[in-house]
C-alpha cells in the first residue's frame, strides 16, 4: 500500500499524531524494527561484533633519523630493510 500525494490529500498533523500514538500504544514500531532486524540478520547484513579503529593521522618524527636529525645508518629506510 502507498499514498500518491499527487492524487490524494496529505494527512494533516492531527492524523499523523493519532497514527503515531497508535504505533506507540500497540508497540508496532518495535515489531517493525524487530522484523527488519531479523530480515537483515537472515540476509547476513548485520555485524554482531567488531573492532573500532582510530585512523587519525598524526605528525611524527622520522624513525630513521638520529638525535642530530641526520640519517641513522643502523635504521633501514624502506620496508625491505625491516624484513632482513
HTML snippet that shows the backbone in 3Dmol.js (N, CA, C, O; Angstrom):
<script src="https://3Dmol.org/build/3Dmol-min.js"></script>
<div id="view" style="width:600px;height:400px;position:relative"></div>
<script>
const pdb = `
ATOM      1  N   UNK A   1       0.838  -1.176   0.000  1.00  0.00           N
ATOM      2  CA  UNK A   1       0.000   0.000   0.000  1.00  0.00           C
ATOM      3  C   UNK A   1       0.882   1.239   0.000  1.00  0.00           C
ATOM      4  O   UNK A   1       1.924   1.261   0.656  1.00  0.00           O
ATOM      5  N   UNK A   2       0.475   2.260  -0.725  1.00  0.00           N
ATOM      6  CA  UNK A   2       1.209   3.511  -0.757  1.00  0.00           C
ATOM      7  C   UNK A   2       0.232   4.666  -0.917  1.00  0.00           C
ATOM      8  O   UNK A   2      -0.929   4.475  -1.278  1.00  0.00           O
ATOM      9  N   UNK A   3       0.721   5.854  -0.645  1.00  0.00           N
ATOM     10  CA  UNK A   3      -0.084   7.058  -0.811  1.00  0.00           C
ATOM     11  C   UNK A   3       0.533   7.871  -1.932  1.00  0.00           C
ATOM     12  O   UNK A   3       1.717   8.207  -1.885  1.00  0.00           O
ATOM     13  N   UNK A   4      -0.263   8.187  -2.934  1.00  0.00           N
ATOM     14  CA  UNK A   4       0.186   9.033  -4.037  1.00  0.00           C
ATOM     15  C   UNK A   4      -0.219  10.464  -3.705  1.00  0.00           C
ATOM     16  O   UNK A   4      -1.398  10.806  -3.794  1.00  0.00           O
ATOM     17  N   UNK A   5       0.731  11.297  -3.329  1.00  0.00           N
ATOM     18  CA  UNK A   5       0.425  12.659  -2.908  1.00  0.00           C
ATOM     19  C   UNK A   5       0.062  13.574  -4.077  1.00  0.00           C
ATOM     20  O   UNK A   5      -0.332  14.720  -3.861  1.00  0.00           O
ATOM     21  N   UNK A   6       0.189  13.083  -5.312  1.00  0.00           N
ATOM     22  CA  UNK A   6      -0.262  13.869  -6.459  1.00  0.00           C
ATOM     23  C   UNK A   6      -1.772  13.765  -6.630  1.00  0.00           C
ATOM     24  O   UNK A   6      -2.406  14.681  -7.153  1.00  0.00           O
ATOM     25  N   UNK A   7      -2.352  12.640  -6.187  1.00  0.00           N
ATOM     26  CA  UNK A   7      -3.796  12.443  -6.360  1.00  0.00           C
ATOM     27  C   UNK A   7      -4.557  12.426  -5.040  1.00  0.00           C
ATOM     28  O   UNK A   7      -5.784  12.521  -5.043  1.00  0.00           O
ATOM     29  N   UNK A   8      -3.866  12.309  -3.922  1.00  0.00           N
ATOM     30  CA  UNK A   8      -4.532  12.237  -2.621  1.00  0.00           C
ATOM     31  C   UNK A   8      -4.048  13.365  -1.719  1.00  0.00           C
ATOM     32  O   UNK A   8      -2.940  13.875  -1.884  1.00  0.00           O
ATOM     33  N   UNK A   9      -4.880  13.742  -0.778  1.00  0.00           N
ATOM     34  CA  UNK A   9      -4.538  14.824   0.144  1.00  0.00           C
ATOM     35  C   UNK A   9      -3.515  14.334   1.173  1.00  0.00           C
ATOM     36  O   UNK A   9      -3.586  13.200   1.648  1.00  0.00           O
ATOM     37  N   UNK A  10      -2.576  15.201   1.503  1.00  0.00           N
ATOM     38  CA  UNK A  10      -1.558  14.896   2.506  1.00  0.00           C
ATOM     39  C   UNK A  10      -2.226  14.875   3.880  1.00  0.00           C
ATOM     40  O   UNK A  10      -2.997  15.781   4.196  1.00  0.00           O
ATOM     41  N   UNK A  11      -1.944  13.847   4.716  1.00  0.00           N
ATOM     42  CA  UNK A  11      -2.540  13.806   6.060  1.00  0.00           C
ATOM     43  C   UNK A  11      -2.131  15.031   6.872  1.00  0.00           C
ATOM     44  O   UNK A  11      -0.993  15.493   6.784  1.00  0.00           O
ATOM     45  N   UNK A  12      -3.072  15.555   7.667  1.00  0.00           N
ATOM     46  CA  UNK A  12      -2.763  16.710   8.496  1.00  0.00           C
ATOM     47  C   UNK A  12      -2.032  16.268   9.767  1.00  0.00           C
ATOM     48  O   UNK A  12      -1.878  15.074  10.021  1.00  0.00           O
ATOM     49  N   UNK A  13      -1.590  17.232  10.550  1.00  0.00           N
ATOM     50  CA  UNK A  13      -0.787  16.949  11.747  1.00  0.00           C
ATOM     51  C   UNK A  13      -1.555  16.092  12.753  1.00  0.00           C
ATOM     52  O   UNK A  13      -0.969  15.216  13.388  1.00  0.00           O
ATOM     53  N   UNK A  14      -2.865  16.335  12.906  1.00  0.00           N
ATOM     54  CA  UNK A  14      -3.664  15.560  13.867  1.00  0.00           C
ATOM     55  C   UNK A  14      -3.731  14.096  13.462  1.00  0.00           C
ATOM     56  O   UNK A  14      -3.623  13.211  14.310  1.00  0.00           O
ATOM     57  N   UNK A  15      -3.907  13.836  12.182  1.00  0.00           N
ATOM     58  CA  UNK A  15      -3.955  12.458  11.693  1.00  0.00           C
ATOM     59  C   UNK A  15      -2.620  11.755  11.927  1.00  0.00           C
ATOM     60  O   UNK A  15      -2.580  10.608  12.371  1.00  0.00           O
ATOM     61  N   UNK A  16      -1.532  12.455  11.622  1.00  0.00           N
ATOM     62  CA  UNK A  16      -0.203  11.863  11.835  1.00  0.00           C
ATOM     63  C   UNK A  16       0.054  11.603  13.320  1.00  0.00           C
ATOM     64  O   UNK A  16       0.652  10.587  13.676  1.00  0.00           O
ATOM     65  N   UNK A  17      -0.397  12.518  14.192  1.00  0.00           N
ATOM     66  CA  UNK A  17      -0.204  12.334  15.629  1.00  0.00           C
ATOM     67  C   UNK A  17      -1.008  11.140  16.140  1.00  0.00           C
ATOM     68  O   UNK A  17      -0.516  10.362  16.958  1.00  0.00           O
ATOM     69  N   UNK A  18      -2.249  10.993  15.659  1.00  0.00           N
ATOM     70  CA  UNK A  18      -3.066   9.834  16.052  1.00  0.00           C
ATOM     71  C   UNK A  18      -2.413   8.535  15.591  1.00  0.00           C
ATOM     72  O   UNK A  18      -2.405   7.542  16.319  1.00  0.00           O
ATOM     73  N   UNK A  19      -1.867   8.550  14.381  1.00  0.00           N
ATOM     74  CA  UNK A  19      -1.181   7.360  13.861  1.00  0.00           C
ATOM     75  C   UNK A  19       0.041   7.041  14.723  1.00  0.00           C
ATOM     76  O   UNK A  19       0.291   5.882  15.053  1.00  0.00           O
ATOM     77  N   UNK A  20       0.799   8.076  15.082  1.00  0.00           N
ATOM     78  CA  UNK A  20       1.974   7.875  15.933  1.00  0.00           C
ATOM     79  C   UNK A  20       1.576   7.276  17.283  1.00  0.00           C
ATOM     80  O   UNK A  20       2.228   6.356  17.777  1.00  0.00           O
ATOM     81  N   UNK A  21       0.503   7.801  17.873  1.00  0.00           N
ATOM     82  CA  UNK A  21       0.049   7.271  19.163  1.00  0.00           C
ATOM     83  C   UNK A  21      -0.409   5.822  19.035  1.00  0.00           C
ATOM     84  O   UNK A  21      -0.188   5.023  19.945  1.00  0.00           O
ATOM     85  N   UNK A  22      -1.050   5.474  17.909  1.00  0.00           N
ATOM     86  CA  UNK A  22      -1.443   4.081  17.668  1.00  0.00           C
ATOM     87  C   UNK A  22      -0.210   3.177  17.578  1.00  0.00           C
ATOM     88  O   UNK A  22      -0.188   2.084  18.144  1.00  0.00           O
ATOM     89  N   UNK A  23       0.807   3.643  16.865  1.00  0.00           N
ATOM     90  CA  UNK A  23       2.053   2.868  16.764  1.00  0.00           C
ATOM     91  C   UNK A  23       2.662   2.637  18.139  1.00  0.00           C
ATOM     92  O   UNK A  23       3.113   1.533  18.445  1.00  0.00           O
ATOM     93  N   UNK A  24       2.674   3.673  18.965  1.00  0.00           N
ATOM     94  CA  UNK A  24       3.248   3.565  20.304  1.00  0.00           C
ATOM     95  C   UNK A  24       2.418   2.655  21.201  1.00  0.00           C
ATOM     96  O   UNK A  24       2.966   1.817  21.916  1.00  0.00           O
ATOM     97  N   UNK A  25       1.095   2.821  21.163  1.00  0.00           N
ATOM     98  CA  UNK A  25       0.206   2.033  22.022  1.00  0.00           C
ATOM     99  C   UNK A  25       0.304   0.543  21.723  1.00  0.00           C
ATOM    100  O   UNK A  25       0.366  -0.277  22.638  1.00  0.00           O
ATOM    101  N   UNK A  26       0.317   0.202  20.452  1.00  0.00           N
ATOM    102  CA  UNK A  26       0.341  -1.210  20.044  1.00  0.00           C
ATOM    103  C   UNK A  26       1.753  -1.750  19.892  1.00  0.00           C
ATOM    104  O   UNK A  26       1.941  -2.912  19.533  1.00  0.00           O
ATOM    105  N   UNK A  27       2.757  -0.903  20.164  1.00  0.00           N
ATOM    106  CA  UNK A  27       4.173  -1.274  20.037  1.00  0.00           C
ATOM    107  C   UNK A  27       4.500  -1.777  18.629  1.00  0.00           C
ATOM    108  O   UNK A  27       5.306  -2.689  18.446  1.00  0.00           O
ATOM    109  N   UNK A  28       3.850  -1.157  17.642  1.00  0.00           N
ATOM    110  CA  UNK A  28       4.043  -1.558  16.244  1.00  0.00           C
ATOM    111  C   UNK A  28       5.434  -1.166  15.756  1.00  0.00           C
ATOM    112  O   UNK A  28       6.048  -1.895  14.977  1.00  0.00           O
ATOM    113  N   UNK A  29       5.935  -0.008  16.214  1.00  0.00           N
ATOM    114  CA  UNK A  29       7.274   0.418  15.808  1.00  0.00           C
ATOM    115  C   UNK A  29       8.333  -0.602  16.207  1.00  0.00           C
ATOM    116  O   UNK A  29       9.219  -0.927  15.417  1.00  0.00           O
ATOM    117  N   UNK A  30       8.237  -1.109  17.450  1.00  0.00           N
ATOM    118  CA  UNK A  30       9.194  -2.111  17.920  1.00  0.00           C
ATOM    119  C   UNK A  30       9.074  -3.400  17.102  1.00  0.00           C
ATOM    120  O   UNK A  30      10.078  -4.032  16.771  1.00  0.00           O
ATOM    121  N   UNK A  31       7.828  -3.783  16.779  1.00  0.00           N
ATOM    122  CA  UNK A  31       7.613  -5.002  15.990  1.00  0.00           C
ATOM    123  C   UNK A  31       8.192  -4.855  14.588  1.00  0.00           C
ATOM    124  O   UNK A  31       8.812  -5.783  14.069  1.00  0.00           O
ATOM    125  N   UNK A  32       7.988  -3.674  13.969  1.00  0.00           N
ATOM    126  CA  UNK A  32       8.556  -3.432  12.637  1.00  0.00           C
ATOM    127  C   UNK A  32      10.080  -3.460  12.691  1.00  0.00           C
ATOM    128  O   UNK A  32      10.735  -4.053  11.834  1.00  0.00           O
ATOM    129  N   UNK A  33      10.637  -2.804  13.720  1.00  0.00           N
ATOM    130  CA  UNK A  33      12.089  -2.772  13.862  1.00  0.00           C
ATOM    131  C   UNK A  33      12.650  -4.188  14.016  1.00  0.00           C
ATOM    132  O   UNK A  33      13.646  -4.533  13.380  1.00  0.00           O
ATOM    133  N   UNK A  34      12.021  -4.998  14.848  1.00  0.00           N
ATOM    134  CA  UNK A  34      12.475  -6.380  15.041  1.00  0.00           C
ATOM    135  C   UNK A  34      12.380  -7.178  13.744  1.00  0.00           C
ATOM    136  O   UNK A  34      13.270  -7.970  13.432  1.00  0.00           O
ATOM    137  N   UNK A  35      11.300  -6.969  12.986  1.00  0.00           N
ATOM    138  CA  UNK A  35      11.130  -7.688  11.721  1.00  0.00           C
ATOM    139  C   UNK A  35      12.225  -7.303  10.723  1.00  0.00           C
ATOM    140  O   UNK A  35      12.810  -8.166  10.069  1.00  0.00           O
ATOM    141  N   UNK A  36      12.493  -6.010  10.616  1.00  0.00           N
ATOM    142  CA  UNK A  36      13.548  -5.563   9.703  1.00  0.00           C
ATOM    143  C   UNK A  36      14.901  -6.107  10.157  1.00  0.00           C
ATOM    144  O   UNK A  36      15.696  -6.566   9.337  1.00  0.00           O
ATOM    145  N   UNK A  37      15.163  -6.056  11.472  1.00  0.00           N
ATOM    146  CA  UNK A  37      16.424  -6.584  12.014  1.00  0.00           C
ATOM    147  C   UNK A  37      16.568  -8.071  11.700  1.00  0.00           C
ATOM    148  O   UNK A  37      17.643  -8.525  11.307  1.00  0.00           O
ATOM    149  N   UNK A  38      15.475  -8.834  11.875  1.00  0.00           N
ATOM    150  CA  UNK A  38      15.513 -10.269  11.575  1.00  0.00           C
ATOM    151  C   UNK A  38      15.797 -10.525  10.100  1.00  0.00           C
ATOM    152  O   UNK A  38      16.556 -11.430   9.754  1.00  0.00           O
ATOM    153  N   UNK A  39      15.179  -9.719   9.229  1.00  0.00           N
ATOM    154  CA  UNK A  39      15.412  -9.890   7.791  1.00  0.00           C
ATOM    155  C   UNK A  39      16.858  -9.564   7.427  1.00  0.00           C
ATOM    156  O   UNK A  39      17.473 -10.279   6.636  1.00  0.00           O
ATOM    157  N   UNK A  40      17.407  -8.485   8.001  1.00  0.00           N
ATOM    158  CA  UNK A  40      18.805  -8.139   7.739  1.00  0.00           C
ATOM    159  C   UNK A  40      19.747  -9.203   8.283  1.00  0.00           C
ATOM    160  O   UNK A  40      20.747  -9.537   7.648  1.00  0.00           O
ATOM    161  N   UNK A  41      19.429  -9.736   9.459  1.00  0.00           N
ATOM    162  CA  UNK A  41      20.249 -10.789  10.059  1.00  0.00           C
ATOM    163  C   UNK A  41      20.209 -12.047   9.196  1.00  0.00           C
ATOM    164  O   UNK A  41      21.240 -12.677   8.962  1.00  0.00           O
ATOM    165  N   UNK A  42      19.024 -12.408   8.725  1.00  0.00           N
ATOM    166  CA  UNK A  42      18.869 -13.600   7.875  1.00  0.00           C
ATOM    167  C   UNK A  42      19.661 -13.448   6.569  1.00  0.00           C
ATOM    168  O   UNK A  42      20.189 -14.423   6.033  1.00  0.00           O
ATOM    169  N   UNK A  43      19.733 -12.211   6.069  1.00  0.00           N
ATOM    170  CA  UNK A  43      20.470 -11.945   4.834  1.00  0.00           C
ATOM    171  C   UNK A  43      21.970 -11.793   5.081  1.00  0.00           C
ATOM    172  O   UNK A  43      22.736 -11.608   4.136  1.00  0.00           O
ATOM    173  N   UNK A  44      22.398 -11.871   6.350  1.00  0.00           N
ATOM    174  CA  UNK A  44      23.816 -11.744   6.681  1.00  0.00           C
ATOM    175  C   UNK A  44      24.320 -10.315   6.609  1.00  0.00           C
ATOM    176  O   UNK A  44      25.507 -10.094   6.368  1.00  0.00           O
ATOM    177  N   UNK A  45      23.442  -9.336   6.813  1.00  0.00           N
ATOM    178  CA  UNK A  45      23.834  -7.941   6.684  1.00  0.00           C
ATOM    179  C   UNK A  45      24.008  -7.226   8.017  1.00  0.00           C
ATOM    180  O   UNK A  45      24.221  -6.014   8.037  1.00  0.00           O
ATOM    181  N   UNK A  46      23.923  -7.953   9.132  1.00  0.00           N
ATOM    182  CA  UNK A  46      24.103  -7.337  10.443  1.00  0.00           C
ATOM    183  C   UNK A  46      25.431  -7.812  11.030  1.00  0.00           C
ATOM    184  O   UNK A  46      25.709  -9.010  11.086  1.00  0.00           O
ATOM    185  N   UNK A  47      26.245  -6.849  11.466  1.00  0.00           N
ATOM    186  CA  UNK A  47      27.511  -7.188  12.091  1.00  0.00           C
ATOM    187  C   UNK A  47      27.267  -7.316  13.592  1.00  0.00           C
ATOM    188  O   UNK A  47      26.805  -6.371  14.231  1.00  0.00           O
ATOM    189  N   UNK A  48      27.572  -8.465  14.143  1.00  0.00           N
ATOM    190  CA  UNK A  48      27.318  -8.716  15.557  1.00  0.00           C
ATOM    191  C   UNK A  48      28.514  -8.393  16.441  1.00  0.00           C
ATOM    192  O   UNK A  48      28.379  -8.334  17.663  1.00  0.00           O
ATOM    193  N   UNK A  49      29.663  -8.187  15.853  1.00  0.00           N
ATOM    194  CA  UNK A  49      30.854  -7.867  16.629  1.00  0.00           C
ATOM    195  C   UNK A  49      31.874  -7.207  15.739  1.00  0.00           C
ATOM    196  O   UNK A  49      31.746  -7.239  14.515  1.00  0.00           O
ATOM    197  N   UNK A  50      32.872  -6.616  16.326  1.00  0.00           N
ATOM    198  CA  UNK A  50      33.888  -5.968  15.518  1.00  0.00           C
ATOM    199  C   UNK A  50      34.788  -5.117  16.378  1.00  0.00           C
ATOM    200  O   UNK A  50      34.706  -5.135  17.606  1.00  0.00           O
ATOM    201  N   UNK A  51      35.640  -4.379  15.720  1.00  0.00           N
ATOM    202  CA  UNK A  51      36.598  -3.528  16.402  1.00  0.00           C
ATOM    203  C   UNK A  51      36.556  -2.147  15.782  1.00  0.00           C
ATOM    204  O   UNK A  51      36.518  -2.006  14.560  1.00  0.00           O
ATOM    205  N   UNK A  52      36.563  -1.140  16.618  1.00  0.00           N
ATOM    206  CA  UNK A  52      36.642   0.235  16.143  1.00  0.00           C
ATOM    207  C   UNK A  52      38.104   0.633  16.166  1.00  0.00           C
ATOM    208  O   UNK A  52      38.793   0.446  17.169  1.00  0.00           O
ATOM    209  N   UNK A  53      38.577   1.184  15.051  1.00  0.00           N
ATOM    210  CA  UNK A  53      39.972   1.588  14.942  1.00  0.00           C
ATOM    211  C   UNK A  53      40.020   3.079  14.689  1.00  0.00           C
ATOM    212  O   UNK A  53      39.329   3.583  13.804  1.00  0.00           O
ATOM    213  N   UNK A  54      40.837   3.795  15.465  1.00  0.00           N
ATOM    214  CA  UNK A  54      41.033   5.224  15.256  1.00  0.00           C
ATOM    215  C   UNK A  54      42.102   5.395  14.194  1.00  0.00           C
ATOM    216  O   UNK A  54      43.255   5.023  14.410  1.00  0.00           O
ATOM    217  N   UNK A  55      41.738   5.949  13.060  1.00  0.00           N
ATOM    218  CA  UNK A  55      42.680   6.112  11.954  1.00  0.00           C
ATOM    219  C   UNK A  55      43.149   7.561  11.838  1.00  0.00           C
ATOM    220  O   UNK A  55      43.402   8.040  10.733  1.00  0.00           O
ATOM    221  N   UNK A  56      43.265   8.253  12.954  1.00  0.00           N
ATOM    222  CA  UNK A  56      43.704   9.643  12.945  1.00  0.00           C
ATOM    223  C   UNK A  56      45.174   9.714  12.563  1.00  0.00           C
ATOM    224  O   UNK A  56      46.005   8.999  13.122  1.00  0.00           O
ATOM    225  N   UNK A  57      45.487  10.575  11.612  1.00  0.00           N
ATOM    226  CA  UNK A  57      46.879  10.765  11.201  1.00  0.00           C
ATOM    227  C   UNK A  57      47.524  11.787  12.128  1.00  0.00           C
ATOM    228  O   UNK A  57      46.945  12.836  12.409  1.00  0.00           O
ATOM    229  N   UNK A  58      48.713  11.476  12.593  1.00  0.00           N
ATOM    230  CA  UNK A  58      49.438  12.390  13.471  1.00  0.00           C
ATOM    231  C   UNK A  58      50.830  12.630  12.910  1.00  0.00           C
ATOM    232  O   UNK A  58      51.381  11.788  12.200  1.00  0.00           O
ATOM    233  N   UNK A  59      51.381  13.764  13.231  1.00  0.00           N
ATOM    234  CA  UNK A  59      52.738  14.077  12.806  1.00  0.00           C
ATOM    235  C   UNK A  59      53.710  13.380  13.750  1.00  0.00           C
ATOM    236  O   UNK A  59      53.560  13.441  14.970  1.00  0.00           O
ATOM    237  N   UNK A  60      54.697  12.723  13.178  1.00  0.00           N
ATOM    238  CA  UNK A  60      55.690  12.017  14.000  1.00  0.00           C
ATOM    239  C   UNK A  60      57.062  12.175  13.357  1.00  0.00           C
ATOM    240  O   UNK A  60      57.169  12.245  12.133  1.00  0.00           O
ATOM    241  N   UNK A  61      58.102  12.231  14.165  1.00  0.00           N
ATOM    242  CA  UNK A  61      59.449  12.343  13.591  1.00  0.00           C
ATOM    243  C   UNK A  61      59.822  11.069  12.847  1.00  0.00           C
ATOM    244  O   UNK A  61      59.324   9.985  13.149  1.00  0.00           O
ATOM    245  N   UNK A  62      60.700  11.221  11.874  1.00  0.00           N
ATOM    246  CA  UNK A  62      61.158  10.072  11.111  1.00  0.00           C
ATOM    247  C   UNK A  62      61.934   9.118  12.011  1.00  0.00           C
ATOM    248  O   UNK A  62      62.840   9.554  12.722  1.00  0.00           O
ATOM    249  N   UNK A  63      61.607   7.839  12.000  1.00  0.00           N
ATOM    250  CA  UNK A  63      62.333   6.894  12.852  1.00  0.00           C
ATOM    251  C   UNK A  63      63.722   6.569  12.319  1.00  0.00           C
ATOM    252  O   UNK A  63      64.505   5.901  12.994  1.00  0.00           O
ATOM    253  N   UNK A  64      64.036   7.043  11.099  1.00  0.00           N
ATOM    254  CA  UNK A  64      65.341   6.714  10.522  1.00  0.00           C
ATOM    255  C   UNK A  64      66.388   7.778  10.829  1.00  0.00           C
ATOM    256  O   UNK A  64      67.537   7.651  10.407  1.00  0.00           O
ATOM    257  N   UNK A  65      65.999   8.848  11.574  1.00  0.00           N
ATOM    258  CA  UNK A  65      66.970   9.903  11.881  1.00  0.00           C
ATOM    259  C   UNK A  65      67.375   9.829  13.353  1.00  0.00           C
ATOM    260  O   UNK A  65      66.575   9.476  14.218  1.00  0.00           O
ATOM    261  N   UNK A  66      68.613  10.164  13.607  1.00  0.00           N
ATOM    262  CA  UNK A  66      69.123  10.120  14.979  1.00  0.00           C
ATOM    263  C   UNK A  66      68.847  11.442  15.699  1.00  0.00           C
ATOM    264  O   UNK A  66      68.144  12.300  15.166  1.00  0.00           O
ATOM    265  N   UNK A  67      69.393  11.610  16.899  1.00  0.00           N
ATOM    266  CA  UNK A  67      69.136  12.803  17.715  1.00  0.00           C
ATOM    267  C   UNK A  67      69.589  14.085  17.029  1.00  0.00           C
ATOM    268  O   UNK A  67      69.017  15.146  17.282  1.00  0.00           O
ATOM    269  N   UNK A  68      70.603  14.014  16.166  1.00  0.00           N
ATOM    270  CA  UNK A  68      71.112  15.196  15.467  1.00  0.00           C
ATOM    271  C   UNK A  68      70.270  15.532  14.236  1.00  0.00           C
ATOM    272  O   UNK A  68      70.553  16.517  13.553  1.00  0.00           O
ATOM    273  N   UNK A  69      69.252  14.742  13.944  1.00  0.00           N
ATOM    274  CA  UNK A  69      68.419  14.975  12.768  1.00  0.00           C
ATOM    275  C   UNK A  69      69.020  14.419  11.497  1.00  0.00           C
ATOM    276  O   UNK A  69      68.529  14.681  10.399  1.00  0.00           O
ATOM    277  N   UNK A  70      70.095  13.642  11.649  1.00  0.00           N
ATOM    278  CA  UNK A  70      70.749  13.046  10.477  1.00  0.00           C
ATOM    279  C   UNK A  70      70.319  11.595  10.351  1.00  0.00           C
ATOM    280  O   UNK A  70      69.870  10.968  11.311  1.00  0.00           O
ATOM    281  N   UNK A  71      70.470  11.081   9.138  1.00  0.00           N
ATOM    282  CA  UNK A  71      70.075   9.698   8.883  1.00  0.00           C
ATOM    283  C   UNK A  71      70.914   8.747   9.721  1.00  0.00           C
ATOM    284  O   UNK A  71      72.143   8.816   9.711  1.00  0.00           O
ATOM    285  N   UNK A  72      70.247   7.861  10.443  1.00  0.00           N
ATOM    286  CA  UNK A  72      70.913   6.870  11.285  1.00  0.00           C
ATOM    287  C   UNK A  72      71.292   5.688  10.395  1.00  0.00           C
ATOM    288  O   UNK A  72      70.404   5.036   9.845  1.00  0.00           O
ATOM    289  N   UNK A  73      72.566   5.395  10.239  1.00  0.00           N
ATOM    290  CA  UNK A  73      72.988   4.317   9.335  1.00  0.00           C
ATOM    291  C   UNK A  73      72.501   2.931   9.779  1.00  0.00           C
ATOM    292  O   UNK A  73      72.475   2.001   8.973  1.00  0.00           O
ATOM    293  N   UNK A  74      72.119   2.789  11.041  1.00  0.00           N
ATOM    294  CA  UNK A  74      71.654   1.484  11.516  1.00  0.00           C
ATOM    295  C   UNK A  74      70.157   1.281  11.301  1.00  0.00           C
ATOM    296  O   UNK A  74      69.651   0.180  11.518  1.00  0.00           O
ATOM    297  N   UNK A  75      69.428   2.337  10.873  1.00  0.00           N
ATOM    298  CA  UNK A  75      67.991   2.226  10.665  1.00  0.00           C
ATOM    299  C   UNK A  75      67.718   2.052   9.171  1.00  0.00           C
ATOM    300  O   UNK A  75      68.215   2.842   8.368  1.00  0.00           O
ATOM    301  N   UNK A  76      66.958   1.060   8.786  1.00  0.00           N
ATOM    302  CA  UNK A  76      66.619   0.871   7.382  1.00  0.00           C
ATOM    303  C   UNK A  76      65.660   1.985   6.924  1.00  0.00           C
ATOM    304  O   UNK A  76      64.863   2.492   7.714  1.00  0.00           O
ATOM    305  N   UNK A  77      65.748   2.357   5.638  1.00  0.00           N
ATOM    306  CA  UNK A  77      64.920   3.437   5.140  1.00  0.00           C
ATOM    307  C   UNK A  77      63.738   2.963   4.299  1.00  0.00           C
ATOM    308  O   UNK A  77      62.946   3.774   3.821  1.00  0.00           O
ATOM    309  N   UNK A  78      63.624   1.670   4.124  1.00  0.00           N
ATOM    310  CA  UNK A  78      62.451   1.155   3.403  1.00  0.00           C
ATOM    311  C   UNK A  78      62.003  -0.152   4.028  1.00  0.00           C
ATOM    312  O   UNK A  78      62.695  -0.701   4.886  1.00  0.00           O
ATOM    313  N   UNK A  79      60.865  -0.648   3.611  1.00  0.00           N
ATOM    314  CA  UNK A  79      60.279  -1.841   4.235  1.00  0.00           C
ATOM    315  C   UNK A  79      61.164  -3.059   4.039  1.00  0.00           C
ATOM    316  O   UNK A  79      61.222  -3.925   4.912  1.00  0.00           O
ATOM    317  N   UNK A  80      61.857  -3.140   2.905  1.00  0.00           N
ATOM    318  CA  UNK A  80      62.686  -4.330   2.684  1.00  0.00           C
ATOM    319  C   UNK A  80      63.785  -4.421   3.735  1.00  0.00           C
ATOM    320  O   UNK A  80      64.214  -5.525   4.072  1.00  0.00           O
ATOM    321  N   UNK A  81      64.253  -3.286   4.264  1.00  0.00           N
ATOM    322  CA  UNK A  81      65.256  -3.301   5.328  1.00  0.00           C
ATOM    323  C   UNK A  81      64.718  -3.899   6.615  1.00  0.00           C
ATOM    324  O   UNK A  81      65.479  -4.483   7.387  1.00  0.00           O
ATOM    325  N   UNK A  82      63.385  -3.763   6.868  1.00  0.00           N
ATOM    326  CA  UNK A  82      62.786  -4.308   8.065  1.00  0.00           C
ATOM    327  C   UNK A  82      62.675  -5.821   8.003  1.00  0.00           C
ATOM    328  O   UNK A  82      62.617  -6.492   9.033  1.00  0.00           O
ATOM    329  N   UNK A  83      62.646  -6.352   6.789  1.00  0.00           N
ATOM    330  CA  UNK A  83      62.471  -7.796   6.613  1.00  0.00           C
ATOM    331  C   UNK A  83      63.781  -8.559   6.724  1.00  0.00           C
ATOM    332  O   UNK A  83      63.783  -9.786   6.819  1.00  0.00           O
ATOM    333  N   UNK A  84      64.889  -7.838   6.712  1.00  0.00           N
ATOM    334  CA  UNK A  84      66.191  -8.505   6.730  1.00  0.00           C
ATOM    335  C   UNK A  84      66.486  -9.100   8.079  1.00  0.00           C
ATOM    336  O   UNK A  84      67.543  -9.700   8.272  1.00  0.00           O
TER     337      UNK A  84
END
`;
const viewer = $3Dmol.createViewer("view");
viewer.addModel(pdb, "pdb");
viewer.setStyle({}, {cartoon: {color: "spectrum"}});
viewer.zoomTo();
viewer.render();
</script>
